[in-house]
Amino acid sequence: MSTDALAGCGSSLGAAPSIREPLHAPVAHLVRGGVIEGIHYGSVVVLAADGSVDLQIGDIEAAFYPRSALKPVQAVAMVRAGLPLEDDLLSLAAASHSGEERHLAGSRRILELAGLTEDDLRNVPDLPFDPVVREDWIRAGRLPSRLAQNCSGKHAAMLYTARLNGWSLDDYLDPAHPLQQAIEEIVEDLTGQAVAQVTVDGCGAPLFAVSLHGLARAAARITTAPPGTPEARVADAMREHAEMASGSGRDVAALMRAVPGLLAKDGFEGVQVAALPDRRAVAVKIADGADRARVPVAAAALARVGVDPAALAEFAGAPLLGGGAVVGHIRTTRALDPLPEPPPAPALSGRPA
């Protein structure tokens, strides 16, 4: 990795998070007819603008896999290594996309810039992620493809980055490959801690275990980086092209549109990270991986950190139905309730002391 690509890396790191059974806590209740029918356990960290921990629930320091919530960090690493994509394609490089035509066309464009084709991708073939797009795909008789798989933008960008640096292409997913070594260094730089474990993500790319606290720190660093830096470029691209980073109708894109300046990224197994330009950030892991609780918990955490609850109302979770009627809802636990407003200062009497 070049000196320029490493510019800005921290000179010291915290220890790797402990690999242990996480001590998750209740974060959301499924309430049906006034009775708690189910409980979602998980962990939540909320960072204040000064970087301190404003709220922690569960276990925010245990090692875990952020899954696709780490993609903005991977994109930063590739930009540091010279990836020159325009903003819409850079957003796609950090995407878990829905498989819409815009996403497939964007991945093809990245490959064309690299002088490559779909056959050079090493991600697993799959159907589009979005249910409606997937149904149309199947109805048309189309088979799973590497372009349709939700990580194809990231993989195309990885290939382009490898080609620009003169690195080998066939083994670009090997954890020992210069590209993946460069990404691991930036993961450690932005999270502020050593990687605890390396495994393989669902798409075939290396996946790095950090802590939930480290993930929130990384998101905060990306959104507060000076203009023109690789971090700021990725944040700006994802916010400006939220649908390229996810898809039409996806909750992550809607969340970024609803909260000005917010950078948000989801990950499989109930992971969500979001950060504001003033360094406030939240990270969520739902223990059982259920997607149902991911956004309501993240929205409650954002309200706790000061985001206007009115802007978050649509993210409270889908109603629970019984016989076609609404009979219940997801309710986040009391620990996530917004802090009460401080009492007004007493009025001064105006009399001399």
C-alpha positions in Angstrom: 0.0 0.0 0.0 1.4 3.4 -0.9 2.4 6.2 1.5 -0.4 8.4 0.1 -3.0 5.7 0.6 -1.9 5.3 4.3 -2.0 9.1 4.9 -4.1 9.8 8.0 -3.8 6.3 9.5 -3.5 6.4 13.3 -0.1 5.6 14.8 -1.5 3.6 17.7 -4.5 1.3 18.1 -6.6 0.0 20.9 -6.5 -3.7 21.7 -8.7 -6.0 19.6 -12.2 -6.5 21.2 -12.7 -9.7 23.2 -14.2 -12.7 21.4 -16.9 -13.9 23.8 -20.6 -14.5 24.1 -22.0 -10.9 23.9 -24.0 -9.8 27.0 -27.0 -8.5 25.0 -30.0 -6.8 26.8 -33.6 -6.2 25.8 -33.9 -3.4 23.3 -37.4 -3.9 21.9 -40.7 -5.5 22.8 -43.3 -7.0 20.4 -46.6 -5.9 22.0 -49.8 -7.6 20.9 -53.1 -6.5 22.5 -51.3 -4.9 25.4 -49.2 -8.0 26.2 -45.5 -8.4 25.5 -45.5 -11.3 23.1 -41.8 -11.2 22.2 -38.5 -9.6 23.2 -35.7 -8.6 20.9 -32.3 -8.6 22.6 -29.4 -6.6 21.3 -26.8 -4.0 22.0 -26.8 -0.2 21.3 -24.2 2.5 21.5 -24.8 6.2 21.2 -21.9 8.6 20.8 -22.2 12.3 21.8 -20.7 15.0 19.7 -17.5 14.9 21.7 -17.0 11.2 20.9 -17.9 10.1 24.4 -20.4 7.3 25.0 -23.8 8.9 25.8 -25.7 5.6 26.1 -24.8 1.9 26.0 -27.1 -1.0 26.2 -25.9 -4.6 26.2 -22.4 -5.4 25.2 -20.8 -2.7 23.0 -17.2 -3.9 23.4 -17.4 -7.6 22.4 -16.1 -8.6 19.0 -18.8 -9.0 16.3 -19.1 -8.9 12.6 -20.6 -5.6 11.2 -21.4 -7.4 7.9 -22.4 -4.8 5.3 -22.4 -2.0 7.8 -18.7 -2.0 7.3 -18.9 -1.2 3.6 -18.4 2.6 3.9 -15.1 1.9 5.7 -14.1 -0.5 2.9 -15.0 2.2 0.3 -12.8 4.7 2.2 -9.9 2.3 2.0 -10.4 1.9 -1.7 -10.5 5.7 -2.3 -7.3 6.1 -0.2 -5.8 3.5 -2.5 -6.6 5.6 -5.6 -10.2 4.6 -6.6 -11.4 7.5 -8.8 -15.1 6.9 -9.1 -17.8 9.6 -9.6 -20.1 10.0 -6.7 -23.0 7.8 -7.9 -20.6 4.9 -8.6 -18.7 5.5 -5.3 -22.1 5.2 -3.5 -22.6 1.9 -5.3 -19.1 0.7 -4.2 -20.4 1.1 -0.6 -23.8 -0.5 -1.3 -25.9 -3.4 -0.4 -28.0 -2.7 -3.5 -31.5 -4.0 -4.4 -30.6 -5.3 -7.8 -32.4 -2.6 -9.7 -31.3 -1.9 -13.3 -29.5 1.2 -12.1 -27.4 -0.9 -9.8 -26.5 -3.5 -12.5 -25.7 -0.8 -15.0 -23.5 1.0 -12.4 -21.6 -2.2 -11.6 -21.0 -2.7 -15.3 -19.7 0.8 -15.7 -17.1 0.2 -12.9 -16.0 -3.0 -14.5 -15.7 -1.2 -17.9 -13.6 1.5 -16.3 -11.3 -1.3 -15.2 -11.3 -3.0 -18.6 -13.1 -6.0 -17.0 -16.4 -7.9 -17.3 -18.8 -9.7 -15.0 -16.8 -12.9 -15.5 -14.0 -11.3 -13.5 -16.2 -10.9 -10.4 -15.7 -13.4 -7.6 -18.8 -12.7 -5.5 -21.4 -15.4 -5.4 -24.2 -15.4 -8.0 -27.6 -14.5 -6.6 -31.0 -13.1 -7.4 -31.8 -9.4 -6.7 -32.3 -8.5 -3.1 -35.5 -6.4 -3.6 -38.5 -8.8 -3.5 -40.4 -7.1 -6.3 -37.3 -6.9 -8.5 -36.6 -10.5 -7.7 -40.0 -11.6 -8.7 -39.8 -9.8 -12.0 -36.3 -11.3 -12.6 -37.7 -14.9 -12.0 -40.8 -14.2 -14.1 -38.5 -13.2 -17.0 -36.6 -16.5 -16.7 -33.4 -14.9 -15.6 -30.9 -16.9 -13.5 -28.8 -15.8 -10.5 -25.9 -13.6 -11.5 -22.9 -12.0 -9.9 -24.1 -8.5 -11.1 -27.5 -9.0 -9.4 -25.9 -10.0 -6.1 -26.2 -7.1 -3.7 -22.4 -6.6 -3.2 -21.5 -6.4 -6.9 -20.7 -2.7 -6.7 -18.2 -3.3 -3.9 -16.6 -6.2 -5.8 -16.4 -4.3 -9.1 -14.7 -1.4 -7.1 -12.3 -3.9 -5.5 -11.3 -5.2 -8.9 -10.8 -1.6 -10.2 -8.7 -0.7 -7.2 -6.6 -3.8 -7.6 -6.0 -3.1 -11.3 -5.1 0.6 -10.7 -2.4 -0.5 -8.2 -1.0 -3.3 -10.4 -2.2 -6.0 -7.9 -3.4 -9.5 -9.1 -7.0 -9.9 -9.9 -7.9 -13.6 -9.6 -7.2 -13.7 -5.9 -8.5 -10.2 -4.9 -10.6 -11.8 -2.1 -7.7 -13.5 -0.4 -7.2 -11.9 3.1 -3.5 -11.9 2.3 -4.0 -9.9 -1.0 -2.6 -6.3 -0.9 -6.1 -4.9 -1.4 -7.6 -6.7 1.6 -4.5 -5.9 3.7 -5.0 -2.3 2.8 -8.7 -2.5 3.8 -7.9 -4.2 7.1 -5.5 -1.3 7.9 -8.2 1.3 7.3 -10.7 -0.7 9.3 -8.3 -0.6 12.2 -7.5 3.1 11.6 -11.1 4.3 11.6 -12.5 2.0 14.4 -9.4 2.8 16.5 -8.9 -0.9 17.4 -7.1 -4.0 16.2 -9.3 -6.5 14.2 -10.2 -9.4 16.4 -10.9 -12.0 13.7 -11.1 -12.3 10.0 -13.6 -14.6 8.2 -15.6 -14.7 5.0 -18.7 -12.6 4.4 -21.7 -13.9 2.5 -20.5 -12.4 -0.8 -17.1 -14.1 -0.4 -15.1 -11.0 0.7 -13.0 -10.9 3.9 -15.0 -9.8 6.9 -13.4 -8.1 9.9 -14.6 -8.5 13.5 -14.5 -5.2 15.5 -16.7 -3.9 18.4 -20.0 -2.1 18.1 -18.3 0.8 19.7 -15.6 0.7 17.1 -18.1 0.6 14.3 -19.8 3.8 15.7 -16.4 5.5 16.0 -15.6 4.7 12.4 -18.9 6.1 11.1 -18.4 9.3 13.2 -14.9 9.7 11.8 -16.2 9.3 8.2 -18.9 12.0 8.6 -16.7 14.5 10.4 -13.7 14.2 8.1 -12.5 17.4 6.3 -14.0 18.1 2.8 -12.1 16.4 0.0 -10.8 13.6 2.1 -11.6 10.0 1.1 -13.9 9.7 4.2 -15.8 12.9 3.2 -16.0 11.7 -0.4 -17.7 8.5 0.6 -20.1 10.2 3.1 -21.1 12.8 0.5 -21.6 10.2 -2.2 -23.8 7.9 -0.1 -25.9 10.8 1.2 -26.3 12.4 -2.3 -27.0 9.0 -4.0 -28.8 7.1 -1.2 -30.7 4.9 -3.6 -27.5 3.8 -5.2 -26.2 2.7 -1.7 -29.4 0.7 -1.1 -32.5 1.0 -3.4 -35.9 2.4 -4.0 -38.1 2.0 -1.0 -35.3 0.8 1.3 -35.4 2.1 4.9 -31.7 3.1 4.8 -32.3 5.5 1.9 -35.4 6.9 3.5 -33.6 7.4 6.8 -30.9 9.5 5.1 -33.5 11.6 3.3 -35.4 12.2 6.5 -32.5 13.4 8.6 -30.3 16.0 6.9 -26.6 15.1 6.9 -27.2 11.6 8.2 -25.0 8.8 6.9 -26.6 5.4 7.4 -25.7 1.8 6.5 -27.4 -1.5 7.4 -25.9 -5.0 7.5 -27.3 -8.5 7.6 -28.0 -10.1 11.0 -29.6 -7.0 12.5 -26.8 -4.4 12.2 -27.3 -0.7 11.7 -25.0 2.3 12.0 -25.7 6.0 11.5 -23.8 9.1 12.1 -24.3 12.9 11.8 -21.8 15.5 10.6 -21.2 16.8 14.2 -19.9 13.3 15.3 -23.1 12.1 17.0 -23.4 8.4 16.0 -25.4 5.3 16.9 -24.7 1.6 16.2 -27.1 -1.3 16.7 -26.9 -5.0 16.7 -30.0 -7.1 17.1 -29.0 -10.4 18.8 -31.2 -12.8 16.8 -30.5 -11.0 13.5 -34.2 -10.0 13.1 -34.6 -7.1 10.7 -38.0 -6.2 12.3 -36.3 -4.5 15.3 -33.3 -3.0 13.5 -34.7 0.3 12.3 -37.1 1.1 15.2 -34.1 0.6 17.7 -31.8 2.7 15.5 -34.5 5.5 15.2 -35.0 5.5 19.0 -31.2 5.8 19.5 -31.1 8.7 17.0 -33.9 10.4 18.9 -32.0 9.8 22.1 -29.0 11.6 20.7 -31.1 14.6 19.7 -32.6 14.0 16.3 -36.1 15.4 16.0 -38.5 12.6 16.8 -41.0 13.9 14.2 -38.4 13.2 11.5 -38.2 9.6 12.7 -41.9 8.9 13.1 -42.1 6.7 10.0 -39.3 4.4 11.3 -41.1 3.3 14.4 -41.8 -0.1 12.8 -44.6 -1.8 10.9 -47.8 -2.4 12.8 -48.6 -5.9 14.1 -51.8 -7.2 12.5 -54.4 -9.6 13.7 -57.3 -10.6 11.4 -56.4 -7.7 9.2 -56.6 -5.1 11.9 -53.8 -3.4 13.8 -53.5 -5.2 17.2 -49.9 -4.4 18.2 -46.6 -2.8 17.5 -42.8 -2.9 18.1 -41.9 -0.8 21.2 -38.3 0.0 22.1 -37.4 -0.5 25.8 -37.4 2.3 28.3 -33.6 2.6 28.2 -34.0 4.1 24.7 -36.5 6.7 25.7 -35.4 10.3 25.0 -33.9 12.2 27.9 -36.4 14.6 29.6 -36.1 18.2 28.8 -34.2 20.1 31.6 -36.4 22.3 33.7 -36.4 26.0 32.9 -34.0 28.2 34.8 -35.8 30.1 37.6 -36.7 33.7 36.7 -34.6 36.4 38.3 -36.5 38.7 40.6 -34.5 41.8 39.6 -34.0 42.8 43.3 -30.5 43.6 44.5 -28.8 40.9 46.5 
